Amino acid sequence: MATAGTIHGLTAGSDNPRPVYEMVPIDTGASRAEAAALAQETALRLGAQQLDHPTSHLVDLIWSQADMLGLYEDGILAGCLVVPPDPDVLHWGAEGRAPGLLVSVVPPVPGGDTQEGRLLTLWLADRAARSGLEWIRWEIPAPADASSEANTSLMNTMHDLGWENLPPVRRPNGERVTRLRLRAEARDAPAVAISAPEAALRMLTVTGR
C-alpha cells in the first residue's frame, strides 16, 4: 500500500475539524460533464509528456449508466472513479478470480501533485477491505512501447500510489490493456481525511460483491 508522503485533508480552526475532501456520487448531467472534462484535460497533460493515454473508453463509461464517485476538494472535482456495470474480468485469468472490484480512474500525471491520487487510492483500498474484497482492479490502454521513459514514469507514479501492474492482455473487443491492481487494506486515514455519504459507501459494497 502507498504510505509515502503526508496526507493533508482537514480544515483547521475547530476542535472537530471537517474533512476538506468529500467522496460523493456523480449522478447528474452537469457532474458527468465535469468528470468528462477532467478526464480529457488529464489526457492532454499526459500527452504533453509524450504519454498517449486515450480517454474514449473512460469518457464513454462516464456518459453511460455506470456508477461514479467524485473526489471533491472544497467543492471542486479533483478526481473520479467509474464502476462499470456487469464487469468482465475473464481476460484477467487467474488474477481475476479473487473477490475484487473493477474500476476506471482518471490517472495521475507524473511529476504533478499526487495528493488527490493518493487519497483516492487509500480510500478505495480501505472501502474494498471493509466490503470483504481482496483487490481493486483497473485497466489502462497498453502503450506501444512500455519501456519508454515517459511510460516508465507513469508506471512509477502508479507504483508510488500503491498500484501493481501486471502483463498486458487483450479485452474481448481486441483492445490491449495493462492490468493494474490494488490490494484491499483497511486504514483509518481515509475516513478522517475524506467524508462520504452512505450512498457512496453502499455503491462500492453492493457492486463489489
C-alpha positions in Angstrom: 0.0 0.0 0.0 1.0 3.6 -0.6 2.2 5.1 2.6 4.8 7.7 1.5 4.0 11.4 1.8 1.8 13.3 4.1 -2.0 13.3 3.7 -3.5 16.7 4.2 -7.2 16.8 4.3 -8.6 18.6 7.3 -10.0 22.1 7.8 -8.3 23.6 10.9 -9.8 26.1 13.4 -12.1 23.9 15.5 -11.9 21.0 17.9 -13.7 18.8 15.4 -12.2 19.8 12.0 -14.1 18.7 9.0 -12.5 16.9 6.0 -11.6 19.2 3.1 -12.3 16.2 0.8 -15.6 14.6 0.1 -16.4 11.4 -2.0 -19.9 11.7 -3.4 -21.9 10.0 -6.3 -21.7 11.7 -9.7 -25.3 11.3 -10.9 -26.3 14.4 -12.8 -25.6 15.5 -16.4 -23.6 18.5 -15.2 -21.4 16.5 -12.8 -20.8 13.9 -15.6 -19.8 16.6 -18.0 -17.4 17.9 -15.3 -15.9 14.4 -14.9 -15.5 14.0 -18.7 -13.7 17.4 -18.9 -11.4 16.3 -16.1 -10.6 13.0 -18.0 -9.9 14.9 -21.2 -7.8 17.6 -19.5 -5.7 14.9 -17.9 -5.2 13.2 -21.2 -3.9 16.5 -22.6 -1.5 16.8 -19.7 -0.2 13.3 -20.2 0.1 14.0 -23.9 2.4 16.9 -23.2 4.7 14.3 -21.6 4.6 12.1 -24.7 2.2 9.8 -23.0 -0.5 8.5 -25.3 -3.5 7.8 -23.0 -6.7 7.6 -25.0 -9.8 8.6 -23.0 -12.5 7.4 -25.3 -13.3 4.3 -23.2 -13.3 6.2 -19.9 -15.4 9.0 -21.3 -17.9 6.5 -22.8 -18.2 5.0 -19.3 -18.7 8.4 -17.8 -21.6 9.1 -20.1 -23.1 5.6 -19.7 -25.3 4.3 -16.8 -22.2 3.3 -14.9 -22.0 4.2 -11.2 -19.5 7.0 -10.5 -17.9 8.7 -7.5 -16.2 12.0 -7.4 -13.5 13.2 -5.1 -14.2 16.8 -4.4 -11.8 19.3 -2.7 -13.8 22.2 -1.2 -16.5 21.6 -3.8 -14.1 21.3 -6.8 -13.8 17.9 -8.6 -10.3 16.7 -8.1 -10.6 13.0 -9.1 -13.2 10.5 -10.1 -13.7 6.8 -10.5 -16.2 4.8 -12.5 -17.6 1.4 -11.6 -18.6 -0.3 -14.9 -21.9 -2.3 -14.8 -21.5 -6.1 -15.3 -17.7 -6.0 -15.3 -16.0 -8.8 -17.3 -12.6 -9.9 -15.9 -12.3 -13.3 -17.6 -9.3 -11.9 -19.6 -7.5 -11.3 -16.3 -7.1 -15.1 -16.0 -6.1 -16.3 -12.5 -5.5 -12.8 -11.3 -9.2 -12.0 -11.8 -10.6 -14.8 -9.6 -10.2 -13.4 -6.1 -13.1 -11.2 -4.8 -12.5 -7.7 -6.2 -13.9 -4.6 -7.8 -13.1 -3.4 -11.4 -12.9 0.4 -11.6 -11.8 3.1 -14.1 -9.9 6.0 -12.7 -8.7 9.3 -14.1 -4.9 8.6 -13.9 -2.3 10.7 -12.0 0.1 12.9 -14.0 3.8 12.1 -13.4 5.6 15.0 -11.8 2.3 16.6 -10.6 0.7 16.8 -7.2 -0.3 13.3 -6.3 -2.3 14.3 -3.1 -5.7 13.5 -4.7 -4.5 10.3 -6.3 -3.0 9.1 -3.0 -6.2 9.9 -1.1 -8.4 8.2 -3.7 -6.1 5.1 -3.7 -6.2 4.9 0.1 -9.9 5.4 0.2 -10.5 2.7 -2.4 -8.3 0.2 -0.6 -10.0 0.9 2.7 -13.5 0.6 1.3 -12.7 -2.6 -0.6 -11.3 -4.2 2.6 -14.3 -3.2 4.6 -16.6 -4.7 1.9 -14.9 -8.1 2.2 -12.9 -7.7 -1.1 -9.3 -8.5 -1.8 -8.5 -6.4 -4.8 -9.3 -3.3 -6.7 -8.7 -3.8 -10.4 -8.1 -1.2 -13.1 -7.3 -1.4 -16.8 -5.5 1.3 -18.8 -4.5 1.4 -22.5 -1.3 -0.5 -23.0 1.4 1.6 -24.6 3.1 0.5 -27.8 6.5 1.0 -26.1 6.2 0.1 -22.4 9.9 0.6 -21.9 9.9 4.3 -23.0 11.0 6.9 -20.4 7.5 8.5 -20.4 5.6 5.3 -19.8 8.1 4.2 -17.2 7.4 7.5 -15.3 3.7 6.8 -15.4 4.1 3.3 -14.0 6.5 4.6 -11.3 3.8 7.1 -10.3 1.2 4.3 -10.1 3.6 2.2 -8.0 4.3 5.0 -5.7 0.5 5.3 -5.1 0.3 1.5 -4.3 -0.8 0.1 -7.7 0.8 -3.1 -9.1 1.0 -3.6 -12.8 0.5 -7.0 -14.5 1.4 -8.0 -18.0 -0.8 -6.6 -20.8 -3.7 -8.6 -22.1 -6.4 -8.1 -24.7 -10.0 -7.3 -23.8 -12.7 -9.3 -25.6 -13.0 -6.4 -28.1 -9.3 -6.8 -29.0 -8.0 -3.7 -27.2 -4.7 -4.3 -25.5 -4.7 -3.1 -21.9 -2.3 -3.0 -18.9 -3.9 -4.5 -15.8 -3.4 -2.7 -12.5 -4.4 -4.0 -9.1 -4.5 -2.6 -5.6 -4.6 -4.7 -2.6 -7.5 -4.1 -0.2 -6.4 -2.8 3.2 -8.4 -1.2 5.9 -7.0 2.1 7.1 -8.3 4.9 9.3 -6.7 7.8 7.5 -9.1 8.0 4.5 -12.1 8.2 6.8 -10.5 11.1 8.7 -9.5 13.0 5.5 -12.5 12.2 3.3 -16.2 12.4 4.2 -18.5 10.2 2.3 -22.3 9.8 2.4 -23.9 6.4 2.8 -24.8 6.4 -0.9 -21.1 6.4 -1.8 -20.3 3.6 0.7 -23.2 1.4 -0.5 -22.1 1.8 -4.1 -18.8 0.0 -3.6 -20.2 -2.5 -1.2 -23.0 -3.6 -3.5 -21.1 -3.5 -6.8 -18.1 -5.3 -5.4 -20.0 -8.4 -4.3 
